[in-house]
Amino acid sequence: MNLEDRVQALLTEALGVYRDSPRATAWLRGHLARLAEPVRVAVAGAPLAGKSTVASALVGEEFAPRAAFTWYRDGPQPRAQAGPHEVPVVRRDGKVFVEAPTADRVVVDWPSRSLRDVVVIDAPSGAPVEQVYGEADAVLYLTRHLHTADLHYLQAAHDHPIARATPVGTVLVLARADEIGGGRIDALSSAKQIARRYRREPRIRPLCQNVVAVAGLLAVAARTLRDDEFAALAALASLPRAELDDHLLSADRFVGEDFPVRLASPVRQRLLDRFGLFGVRLTSTLVRQGFDTQVKLTGQLVQRSGLGELRDSIGQYFTERREVLKARSALLGLDVVLRAEPRPAARALVAAVERVLASAHDFRELRLLAALQGGRTRLPAELDAEAARLVGGLGTSLPARLGMEHEPTPGEARQGVLEALGRWREQAANPALDQAQRRAAEVVVRSCEGMLAALA
């Protein structure tokens, strides 16, 4: 029985134990239904970090920000609900507005390929960490600059016993990355260097699976670039660089009357609102460099903005681990009921939850990854990176685990797995390693055996 089936069986058994409790029954049924959903990814973080902007970039539509939980999921047509009531969805000045000013939670159905594998939750600033991590299966935590308060927030996400046994899925996002580099044309490169440095910091590594830098405003503009905007940007790019740069020293100069291209001031203001000064500089430079069609420009902006790397991280760390993240959320939900309404008939369920946490290999992989990232388990240098890769640290697909950049033939895959299995069986019995290291090697062996069984 796989992990999802084991957790589903526990929830079904709990429904029988708590059949006389309407509140517990409704809660458990919600978690049973949640097992079949796409991965829920919350966009959370510090105030003014650009959460709604990043959420819009992921959905592929520019939504006006709301001071409430807003869920975005794939649907056949645009519609929104606040509780049981449908609420208007309207477009004004290029943005989509959900008109439910007093609702504290809105669910938006939106036709988008980006939402087929994830539900994006735009969490309001100040939402309790328990609520964010309780409603989502994984979290993108946004901050402009990493502060002590951000670290405390991420540490709090690991405080629950089940969270410690099944490390939390979190990607740290340095949002508004164009500002990190002072708005220079190479600002995004500077921000990405800072993200790489953060990945190596001992205080950060245990708290998240990756750190990426994203220029949210640029990412949204890339996903929603309109024909008239591209035409205006192309007109700007026709100016000599020195002449245009002189008018990009400030927002006032860019929208002023003394402008050398026949673009009305309101048009330039809209470009400024959509791209920012940095984005206008970058897009005009890219058009001059040969990205002179709308398709070429948008593709380049997606990568330059960091959105491409962010989407890769969501795939690698969240959607590829859908089963284990869903199981973790269900166990957290079951634990809420077991703690809120303890009863003798539920003791067997408590023991069963502990057995699943201890024995499920998916959770053992997550614990080993967290231990390797946090330095609590250290393997000899040549083994450390390979162990993390084989247990899914760079992705759970067979090529990712084996470190192959191409799709291997069945023979290549089998040979690669057998070689890895032989190496790690030796390490699991290596007397030169301590007990924790040999246990880590045993987890890697089990992962290799799982790959071999899948190939068979």
C-alpha atoms as one frame of an Amber mdcrd trajectory, in Angstrom:
protein
   0.000   0.000   0.000   1.487   3.351  -1.035   1.659   6.402   1.217  -1.469
   8.076  -0.160  -3.520   4.888   0.309  -2.257   4.474   3.880  -3.189   8.043
   4.781  -6.567   7.748   3.063  -7.270   4.600   5.098  -6.401   6.467   8.318
  -8.788   9.317   7.468 -11.550   6.815   6.646 -10.981   5.008   9.949 -11.073
   8.350  11.781 -14.443   9.145  10.177 -15.804   6.011  11.814 -14.337   6.884
  15.214 -15.702  10.454  15.096 -19.015   9.786  13.310 -20.894  11.329  16.258
 -18.977  14.647  15.948 -20.285  16.824  13.081 -17.373  19.237  13.375 -14.702
  16.522  13.259 -16.518  14.685  10.473 -16.689  17.789   8.272 -12.999  18.497
   8.909 -11.923  14.942   8.056 -14.059  14.818   4.904 -12.453  18.060   3.781
  -9.010  16.505   4.153 -10.100  13.362   2.303 -11.271  15.502  -0.608  -8.055
  17.535  -0.414  -5.968  14.423  -1.137  -7.284  14.423  -4.714  -6.612  18.135
  -5.353  -3.566  19.684  -7.020  -0.822  20.867  -4.675  -1.800  24.009  -2.760
   0.995  26.585  -2.885   0.621  29.652  -0.646   2.362  32.917  -1.485   3.101
  34.434   1.921   5.572  36.804   3.496   6.430  40.234   4.748   4.249  43.310
   4.028   4.961  45.057   0.705   6.981  42.073  -0.511   4.889  41.816  -3.673
   2.848  38.697  -2.845  -0.119  39.554  -5.072   2.241  40.451  -7.918   4.024
  37.084  -7.737   0.679  35.257  -7.435  -0.526  37.067 -10.575   2.671  36.110
 -12.415   2.145  32.450 -11.526  -1.487  32.506 -12.660  -0.682  34.445 -15.837
  -3.136  37.282 -15.276  -2.808  40.624 -13.507  -5.157  40.648 -10.511  -5.740
  43.627  -8.272  -4.416  42.859  -4.771  -6.851  42.006  -1.988  -6.359  42.141
   1.789  -7.737  38.613   2.244  -6.983  34.993   1.414  -7.485  34.616  -2.341
  -7.360  31.182  -3.931  -6.691  30.731  -7.650  -7.542  27.395  -9.233  -8.061
  26.141 -12.777 -11.604  26.405 -14.095 -13.433  26.387 -17.427 -14.365  30.065
 -17.157 -13.601  33.053 -14.907 -15.755  33.128 -11.781 -15.311  33.857  -8.094
 -17.019  32.822  -4.889 -17.020  34.317  -1.416 -18.423  31.555   0.765 -21.569
  30.199  -0.936 -22.117  33.376  -2.981 -20.801  34.128  -6.449 -19.211  37.585
  -6.703 -18.447  39.756  -9.750 -15.140  39.460 -11.632 -14.476  42.548 -13.766
 -11.593  43.933 -15.801 -10.635  47.597 -15.488  -7.540  49.299 -16.896  -6.009
  45.941 -17.761  -6.383  44.478 -14.252  -8.861  41.885 -12.991 -10.848  42.902
  -9.913 -12.764  40.484  -7.679 -15.500  42.590  -6.129 -15.952  41.173  -2.641
 -14.667  43.966  -0.396 -15.794  42.484   2.928 -14.979  38.812   2.317 -12.006
  37.370   4.188 -11.675  34.495   1.696 -12.369  34.312  -2.023 -11.958  31.384
  -4.433 -11.281  32.381  -8.036 -11.678  29.897 -10.888  -9.536  30.944 -13.828
  -8.733  29.050 -17.042  -4.947  28.725 -16.948  -2.538  25.944 -17.852  -0.362
  27.157 -14.986  -3.088  26.133 -12.518  -3.533  22.548 -13.687  -0.990  21.191
 -11.214  -1.197  23.808  -8.442  -3.714  25.898  -6.553  -2.150  29.304  -5.803
  -3.163  30.907  -2.496  -2.392  34.617  -2.070  -2.115  34.911   1.737  -2.645
  38.342   3.326   0.153  40.021   5.259  -0.006  39.162   8.920  -1.775  35.834
   8.434  -0.714  33.455  11.237   1.977  30.995  10.212  -0.190  28.099  11.468
  -3.035  29.121   9.180  -0.834  29.583   6.114   0.962  26.256   6.519  -2.278
  24.547   7.544  -4.189  25.555   4.431  -1.321  25.071   1.989   0.765  22.016
   1.151   3.813  24.165   0.387   4.785  27.828   0.710   6.608  30.491  -1.279
   7.839  32.886   1.399   8.550  36.360  -0.012  10.762  39.034   1.450  12.604
  42.036   0.039  15.519  41.687   2.462  15.920  38.798   4.884  15.347  39.961
   8.462  15.250  38.203  11.833  11.427  38.298  11.717  11.485  36.292   8.464
  13.714  33.640  10.030  11.431  33.424  13.076   8.423  32.947  10.771  10.116
  30.093   8.902  11.321  28.493  12.140   7.775  28.614  13.526   6.588  26.573
  10.547   8.717  23.666  11.830   7.438  23.742  15.428   4.638  21.177  15.036
   5.686  17.543  15.779   4.459  16.347  12.377   6.217  19.259  10.687   9.465
  18.202  12.363   8.944  14.596  11.243   8.050  15.681   7.686  10.028  18.862
   6.939   7.987  21.715   5.530   8.012  22.467   1.793   9.193  26.080   1.486
  10.977  28.100  -1.186  12.339  31.470  -0.068  11.780  34.190  -2.680  13.753
  37.434  -2.740  10.984  39.472  -4.301  11.310  42.816  -6.050  14.750  41.664
  -7.142  15.213  44.667  -9.438  15.334  46.880  -6.324  18.020  44.735  -4.660
  20.513  45.827  -7.303  19.546  49.486  -7.058  17.588  49.420 -10.314  20.730
  48.982 -12.436  20.453  47.064 -15.701  22.396  44.198 -14.040  20.221  44.293
 -10.902  18.751  40.838 -11.486  22.205  39.288 -11.760  23.141  40.879  -8.430
  19.950  39.595  -6.817  20.570  36.063  -8.100  24.075  36.131  -6.623  22.587
  37.119  -3.254  20.082  34.223  -3.553  22.931  31.782  -4.207  24.777  33.088
  -1.165  21.680  32.670   1.005  21.365  29.038  -0.129  24.727  28.308   1.453
  24.054  30.057   4.778  23.760  27.578   7.691  20.909  29.536   9.340  18.813
  29.478   6.129  19.526  26.056   4.576  17.463  24.044   7.117  14.404  26.279
   6.652  13.790  26.047   2.907  14.511  23.874  -0.112  15.692  26.713  -2.364
  16.196  30.473  -2.570  15.317  32.308  -5.783  15.231  35.978  -6.803  12.198
  37.297  -8.697  11.329  40.695 -10.134   7.573  40.364  -9.720   6.499  43.412
 -11.723   8.585  42.277 -14.679   7.285  38.711 -14.352   3.628  39.828 -14.509
   4.329  42.076 -17.471   6.047  39.174 -19.242   3.003  36.914 -18.793   0.482
  39.587 -19.827   2.318  41.750 -22.400  -0.174  43.415 -24.769   0.272  44.387
 -28.421   0.032  48.118 -27.752   2.625  47.859 -24.978   5.062  46.029 -27.221
   4.593  48.672 -29.922   5.338  51.414 -27.379   8.430  49.594 -26.117   9.665
  49.107 -29.686   9.227  52.838 -30.277  11.330  53.574 -27.190  14.011  51.149
 -28.382  14.289  53.078 -31.656  15.902  55.934 -29.705  19.689  55.943 -29.216
  20.419  54.393 -25.833  22.117  57.480 -24.378  19.157  59.662 -25.310  16.578
  57.286 -23.811  18.620  56.711 -20.642  18.659  60.453 -20.051  14.847  60.325
 -19.803  14.918  57.245 -17.557  16.755  58.916 -14.695  13.459  59.459 -12.880
   9.756  58.754 -13.271   9.029  62.482 -13.635  11.414  62.812 -16.556  10.003
  59.718 -18.259   6.398  60.969 -18.203   7.303  64.641 -18.755   6.273  66.719
 -21.746   9.758  67.046 -23.246  10.021  63.521 -24.663  11.714  62.688 -27.985
   9.313  59.904 -29.097   5.703  60.487 -30.070   4.211  58.564 -27.146   1.518
  60.315 -25.126   2.288  60.912 -21.462  -0.563  58.585 -20.290   0.927  55.770
 -22.424   4.329  56.271 -20.805   2.703  56.361 -17.362   1.032  53.016 -18.038
   4.388  51.545 -19.095   5.879  52.869 -15.867   3.066  51.356 -13.787   3.418
  48.003 -15.512   7.190  47.665 -15.864   8.763  50.214 -13.534  11.791  52.260
 -14.596  14.014  49.184 -14.400  11.636  47.194 -16.613  11.436  49.950 -19.236
  15.253  50.138 -19.333  15.600  46.375 -19.624  12.890  45.810 -22.241  14.136
  48.590 -24.512  17.672  47.167 -24.232  16.450  43.661 -25.087  14.542  44.890
 -28.141  17.728  46.592 -29.363  19.644  43.346 -28.803  17.395  41.439 -31.187
  14.457  40.301 -29.074  12.337  42.338 -31.422   9.119  40.327 -31.561   6.542
  39.959 -28.825   7.190  36.216 -28.503  10.971  36.646 -28.276  10.664  39.460
 -25.742   8.200  37.696 -23.425  10.292  34.518 -23.372  13.377  36.521 -22.450
  11.516  38.459 -19.741  10.184  35.280 -18.115  13.741  34.012 -17.698  15.310
  37.345 -16.756  12.620  38.122 -14.187  13.359  34.905 -12.295   9.866  33.554
 -12.989  11.278  30.638 -14.972  13.488  29.568 -12.064  10.605  30.018  -9.620
   8.324  27.788 -11.715  11.106  25.185 -11.977  11.434  25.226  -8.179   7.682
  24.752  -7.743   7.825  21.765 -10.076  10.944  20.256  -8.548  10.142  20.698
  -4.868   6.335  20.792  -4.800   4.447  19.235  -7.712   6.890  16.336  -8.149
   6.410  15.560  -4.446   2.659  15.970  -4.596   1.897  12.636  -2.896   4.114
  13.191   0.126   3.066  16.836   0.562  -0.617  15.869   0.364  -0.084  13.045
   2.856   1.692  15.418   5.213  -1.209  17.911   5.077  -3.723  15.122   5.736
  -1.765  13.887   8.770  -1.597  17.436  10.122  -5.370  17.690   9.660  -5.945
  14.360  11.391  -3.679  15.437  14.254  -5.889  18.509  14.800  -8.889  16.242
  15.440  -6.948  13.794  17.631  -5.729  16.640  19.842  -9.017  18.573  19.944
 -11.219  15.565  20.704  -9.137  12.851  22.414 -11.031   9.639  23.101 -10.096
   6.013  23.911 -11.206   4.746  20.498  -8.724   7.108  18.834  -5.612   5.740
  20.571  -5.028   3.247  17.782  -5.154   6.118  15.289  -2.485   8.039  17.226
  -0.212   4.993  17.104  -0.954   4.462  13.396  -0.015   8.065  12.574   3.302
   7.600  14.394   3.968   4.383  12.452   3.319   6.086   9.109   5.610   8.983
  10.004   8.378   6.638  11.105   8.142   4.012   8.369   7.015   5.745   5.166
  10.087   6.043   2.964   8.854   9.297   1.394   9.048  10.943   4.821  12.431
   9.369   5.529  13.749  10.944   2.325  12.482  14.363   3.407  14.041  13.993
   6.848  17.394  12.993   5.364  17.326  15.924   2.942  16.591  18.307   5.811
  19.382  16.768   7.902  21.878  17.079   5.047  20.820  20.671   4.308  20.984
  21.687   7.958  24.318  19.961   8.598  22.851  17.659  11.260  24.033  14.694
   9.180  27.365  14.992   7.411  28.685  12.472   4.933  32.149  12.452   3.386
  32.364  15.232   0.794  32.120  12.967  -2.237  28.987  11.270  -0.865  27.017
  14.208   0.547  25.838  15.678  -2.761  25.139  12.244  -4.272  23.000  11.233
  -1.308  20.907  14.393  -1.575  20.452  13.832  -5.313  19.500  10.151  -5.039
  16.789  10.840  -2.439  15.221  13.496  -4.669  16.920  16.719  -3.599  17.181
  17.886  -7.220  13.884  16.372  -8.341  12.164  13.017  -8.003  12.300  11.892
 -11.640  14.677   9.053 -12.465  17.069  11.215 -14.558  17.184  13.856 -11.787
  17.958  11.273  -9.112  20.672   9.689 -11.269  22.155  13.044 -12.295  21.485
  12.449 -16.001  20.734  15.439 -18.211  19.053  13.247 -20.848  16.257  10.685
 -20.679  18.167   7.404 -20.240  17.357   4.213 -22.085  16.048   1.384 -19.868
  19.507  -0.219 -20.019  21.288   3.015 -19.040  18.852   3.638 -16.223  19.188
   0.124 -14.833  22.985   0.271 -15.007  23.035   3.680 -13.269  20.740   2.476
 -10.474  22.692  -0.756  -9.943  25.986   1.137  -9.683  24.517   3.575  -7.156
  22.889   0.742  -5.202  26.204  -1.122  -4.961  28.061   1.973  -3.747  25.521
   2.795  -1.073  25.153  -0.769   0.178  28.885  -0.630   0.839  28.446   2.655
   2.739  25.555   1.283   4.800  27.957  -1.401   6.094  31.045   0.821   6.217
  32.570   0.628   9.733  34.398   3.920   9.135  31.064   5.758   9.201  29.197
   6.505  12.421  25.703   5.206  13.156  23.887   8.314  11.850  25.854   8.188
   8.606  25.096   4.497   8.101  21.383   5.181   8.725  21.545   7.896   6.092
  23.164   5.417   3.696  20.334   2.956   4.411  17.786   5.578   3.333  19.725
   6.081   0.079  19.832   2.301  -0.453  16.047   2.133  -0.052  15.631   4.948
  -2.603  17.843   3.052  -5.067  15.855  -0.133  -4.472  12.664   1.805  -5.160
  14.061   3.051  -8.470  15.087  -0.488  -9.414  11.606  -1.820  -8.573  10.025
   0.945 -10.685  12.207  -0.015 -13.648  11.190  -3.666 -13.269
